[in-house]
């Protein structure tokens, strides 16, 4: 009876777990590729113009008949850097659509919150790089406050994204609770035992993933260090398991992918279960630090745009 009840609960959770937000790999890879191309182009052009090397991506564009209205000029309001600054500011404004998606229920069907967060991160990093090159590294006055707030916000955003990954979310963006995580683990356990329980080698692969120690009472620094250490150790272990699975000549490729997927699910849920309270606490501290700096950054950025627009109108 107990086993039947557990199977029924696991089956119900397995059906509900279809709403678990998964990584959108095509979008994720596209954003990585696009971000590397855009940031590299901006930084390379900035270097070429500063060094007066005679090489310039802008010159290459001129030869092809593009961007002829922009000349080489290392000034924030001249040449291509003015347009780069506008694009960077637009990235910052558009990325706030993530906050709208997170807070309004009518947008719940417009993609998973995890995908929106990926776009938010992409726009934040690209916007920071474009804004940095827009300054042509001439910082001073009130604008420098916005710039350094931007650098801190962008850098701390990477930590926030890492902490977010420790808390499993549904497609709607709602955090999974501890009971749901435990039931998801039971469902994964039942799936591996029912499908592969007769193969001791496969079960041994699965059992090699161990739960991390609880970290509820650690301070913020110790908890983050433990998180990084656990992730690094498990990354090495999971990579080793994957290599062993690949070398197994008795399993078909589809079975290897299924087994590895179950192993990764177990790993992700174990880390979430044992660090859930810690991750939520650290993410709260992060919001307290991150949001005021983001507000200051936006206020000074808008003030900078207004002042530029007024002086530009006056000059004309």
Secondary structure, 3 states (H helix, E strand, C coil): CHHHHHHHHHHHHHHHHHHECCCCHHHHHHHHHHHHHHHHHHHHHHHHHHHCCCCCHHHHHHHCCCCCCCCCCCCCCCHHHHHHHHHHHHHHHHHCHHHHHHHCHHHCCCCCHHHHHHHHHHHHHHHHHHHHHHCCCCCCCHHHHHHHHHHHHHHHHHHHHHHHCCCCEECCCCECCHHHHHHHHHHHHHHHHHHHCCCHHHHHHHHCCCCCCCCCCCCHHHHHHHHHHHHHHHHHHHHHHHHHHHHCCCCCHHHHHHHHHHHHHHHHHHHHHHHHHHHHHHHHHHHHHHHHHHHHHHHHHHHHHHHHHHHHHHHC
